[in-house]
Amino acid sequence: MGSLKDAALDYAKKGWPIFPCRSDKSPYTASGVLDATTNLTQIEKWWEQNPLANIGLDVGSANMMVLDLDP
């Protein structure tokens, strides 16, 4: 099983801009989704600083659409 950092790097390699988030979904970065990137060096730095960070995705820049249903 890979780490969250490995998954973040894999997503970035697919061209999906990502950023690190806390478990409550708040970003670790100053500007959140605006900081999302596919830059592998930046992603490595983020996950070195916060190895248990969840992965946030800039859905629009990744040309995706999400339907989120909460019960």
N, C-alpha and C positions, 0 to 999 in steps of 0.2 A: 504494500500500500504506500503510495507516495504522500509527500507532505503538501500542505497548503501552498507553500512556496513553489513546489514543483508544478502544481496545478495552475497557479498564477502564471508561471513562465510558459506553460503549454498553451494557455489561453492567449497570451500575448503573441506567441509564435503563430497563432491562427489569425492574428490581426485584430483581436478583441482588446480594446483599451480597458485596463483594470486599475484598481487602487485598493489599498488596505482599509478594512473596517473593523470596528470593535464588535463584540457579540450583540450589542444593542443596535447595530447597524449604523452607528455614527462613524464618520471617517476618522482615520488617524492623520490624514493630511489636512492642511489648512483650508483648502478649497474643495474637498470632497471629489465629486465626479468631474469637476473641472481639471483636477490633477491626473485623471486617468491617462494611462500611457501604455504603449507597447514596447517601451524602451527597457530592454532586459537588464541593463545595469541599474537603472532606477528601481526596478522591481526587486532585484537582489538586495539592494540597500534597504528598502522598506521592510522586507521580510527578515533581514538580519536584525533590524531594530525591533520588530514585532513578530516573532516567529509563529505565534498562534493567531495572527490576524486572519479574519475572514476575507473573502474576495468580493470586492465591489466591481461591478461591470457598468461601463458607459454603454447602455443598451442602444441608444440612438446612434452613436458613432460606430457601433458594431453592426449597424443595419439590421437590428432585431426588434421585435415587439414582444412585450411580456404581458400576460394576463395574470394578475395576482388576486386570488380569491381567499379572503380570510373568513373563517366561519364565525 
